[in-house]
Amino acid sequence: MENILVPVLKSLLLVPITLLPIINPLSTAPVFIATVGKDHDLAARLARQVAINSWFVILTSILIGTYVLAIFGISLPVVRIGGGLLVASTAWRLLHRSDDDEVHARAAQETYEMNNAEVVRRSFFPITFPLTTGPGTIAASIALGAQVPSSPALYLVGVFVAAAGAAMVSVVLYLIFKNSTSVVTRLGEVGMLVMTRLMAFILLCIGIQIMWYGWAELNGVGQ
C-alpha cells in the first residue's frame, strides 16, 4: 500500500508545485483588485468563478492535451522536452522581469470601469485566460498529462490525481484572489518581489526536470 501511496502523493503535489509558479496569482492580484475595487462580495463571486474556470482549463489540458498532440504525430518525450523548455523559459523571464507585463496592464485598464454584470460575464477573459491560465500553464499541464499512465487502472488513478491537483490549484487561486487586497498590502512591494523570484527559481528547476525526463526517454537512459 505504501509503495502505491507515495508515488500518488508525489504526483498529486507535483501539479500545484509546477503550475502555481507559472500562474503566479500574486502578479495577477493587482489586476483583480482593479477589476472589483473594494466590493468584497463581487471579489468573492469573481474569485470563485475564476477558480472554477481555471480547474476546467487545467484538467482538460492534462487529460486531453497529449491526445490532441498525438493527432499531429508528436511523441510524449518530445512533449515533455517542449513543455519543460517552455516552463523553464517562463521561469527565466520571471526571474529577470522588472516591469509589469503589458497584458496585465491592458487588462487592468479595460476592466477598471466595468459594472458587476460585465465583470462576471468576463470572468473567463481576460482574468482566467490569458492572465491566470495562459499558454505557459496549458503547456505545463500538457507536459504533466504526458506522465499519466496509459493502462486503464492506473489511468483512472491518474485522472483522480489530476483532478485533485487541479482542485488544489483552484483553491489557492480562490483564496488569493478573494483576499487579494489584503494579500498585496501585507506583502508589500519587496515581499511580492521576493516571492515572485523564489517561485520563478523553483519553476526553472521543475522545467529542467521535465526536459530531463523527456531526453532520458528519447535516449533510453535508465533502461
Secondary structure, DSSP 8 states (H G I E B T S, - for coil): -HHHHHHHHHHHHHHHHHHHHHH-HHHHHHHHHHHHTT-HHHHHHHHHHHHHHHHHHHHHHHHHHHHHHHHTT--HHHHHHHHHHHHHHHHHHHHH--S--HHHHHHHHHHTT--HHHHHHTIIIIIIIIIIS-HHHHHHHHHHHTTS--SHHHHHHHHHHHHHHHHHHHHHHHHHHHTHHHHHHHHHHHHHHHHHHHHHHHHHHHHHHHHHHHHHHHHTTT-
